[in-house]
Amino acid sequence: MDTRIYRLKKWTNYLFWYQHRCFEIKDMWLHYYWDTDDIGRVVRGSMNLHSVKATRVNSRTLHLSSRNLTYYLKSDSEKDMQDFICGLQEMDVLVSDT
């Protein structure tokens, strides 16, 4: 199974707002890391893609929800977000628009 790394901004909290994070799609799991040095060593969070609901808010914003966990993601460019969405769709994740 291919592993792909994407650099997106993830909502953290009201103090720090959105922070850049590295996301990895691997074996129907989405893992995120603080930076590329963490990849393969320290997973900061994970979401099972089997039960995820993906909602595209606009061309650079996506919400991913799975049971009691939601990731609010933004990209620096439309291309970065489209690449990430294509990676999700390759894992059979349905992406809907708001």
C-alpha positions as CSV (number, residue, x, y, z in Angstrom):
1,M,0.0,0.0,0.0
2,D,1.3,3.4,-0.9
3,T,2.0,6.0,1.7
4,R,1.4,9.6,0.8
5,I,2.4,12.7,2.8
6,Y,0.4,16.0,2.6
7,R,1.1,19.3,4.3
8,L,-2.1,21.0,5.5
9,K,-3.1,23.3,8.2
10,K,-5.1,21.8,11.1
11,W,-7.3,23.7,13.5
12,T,-5.6,23.4,16.9
13,N,-7.4,25.8,19.3
14,Y,-8.4,29.5,19.7
15,L,-4.9,30.5,20.9
16,F,-3.0,29.1,18.0
17,W,-5.7,28.8,15.4
18,Y,-4.6,26.7,12.3
19,Q,-1.1,25.2,12.4
20,H,0.8,23.4,9.6
21,R,0.8,19.6,10.1
22,C,2.0,16.7,8.0
23,F,-0.7,14.1,7.1
24,E,-0.1,10.6,6.0
25,I,-2.7,8.3,4.4
26,K,-1.7,4.7,5.0
27,D,-3.7,1.5,5.1
28,M,-7.1,3.2,5.5
29,W,-5.8,5.4,8.3
30,L,-5.1,9.1,8.3
31,H,-2.2,10.0,10.7
32,Y,-1.0,13.4,11.4
33,Y,2.4,14.7,12.7
34,W,3.7,18.0,13.8
35,D,6.4,18.0,11.2
36,T,8.3,15.8,8.8
37,D,10.8,14.8,11.5
38,D,7.9,13.0,13.4
39,I,6.8,10.9,10.5
40,G,7.2,7.2,11.3
41,R,8.1,8.0,14.9
42,V,5.5,10.1,16.8
43,V,1.9,10.0,15.6
44,R,0.0,13.0,17.0
45,G,-3.4,11.8,16.0
46,S,-5.2,9.2,13.8
47,M,-8.5,8.7,12.1
48,N,-9.9,5.5,10.6
49,L,-11.0,6.3,7.0
50,H,-13.5,3.4,6.9
51,S,-16.1,5.5,8.7
52,V,-15.1,9.1,7.9
53,K,-17.4,11.8,6.5
54,A,-15.6,14.4,4.4
55,T,-17.2,17.7,3.7
56,R,-15.6,20.3,1.4
57,V,-16.4,23.8,2.7
58,N,-14.6,25.6,-0.1
59,S,-11.7,25.0,-2.5
60,R,-9.2,25.2,0.4
61,T,-11.2,23.9,3.4
62,L,-12.2,20.4,4.4
63,H,-13.9,19.0,7.5
64,L,-13.3,15.3,8.3
65,S,-15.5,13.6,10.9
66,S,-15.5,10.1,12.3
67,R,-17.7,9.4,15.3
68,N,-16.5,11.7,18.1
69,L,-13.4,13.1,16.2
70,T,-13.4,16.0,13.7
71,Y,-10.4,17.5,11.9
72,Y,-10.8,21.0,10.4
73,L,-8.3,21.3,7.6
74,K,-7.1,24.1,5.3
75,S,-4.6,24.2,2.6
76,D,-2.2,26.9,1.3
77,S,-3.4,26.3,-2.3
78,E,-6.4,24.8,-4.1
79,K,-4.0,22.2,-5.7
80,D,-2.8,21.0,-2.3
81,M,-6.3,20.5,-1.2
82,Q,-7.3,18.8,-4.4
83,D,-4.3,16.4,-4.1
84,F,-5.4,15.5,-0.6
85,I,-9.0,15.0,-1.6
86,C,-7.8,12.7,-4.5
87,G,-5.8,10.7,-1.9
88,L,-8.9,10.3,0.2
89,Q,-11.0,9.3,-2.8
90,E,-8.5,6.6,-3.7
91,M,-9.3,5.1,-0.3
92,D,-13.0,5.2,-1.2
93,V,-13.8,8.2,1.1
94,L,-16.9,10.1,-0.2
95,V,-16.2,13.8,-0.3
96,S,-19.4,15.9,-0.3
97,D,-19.8,19.7,-0.8
98,T,-21.6,21.9,1.7
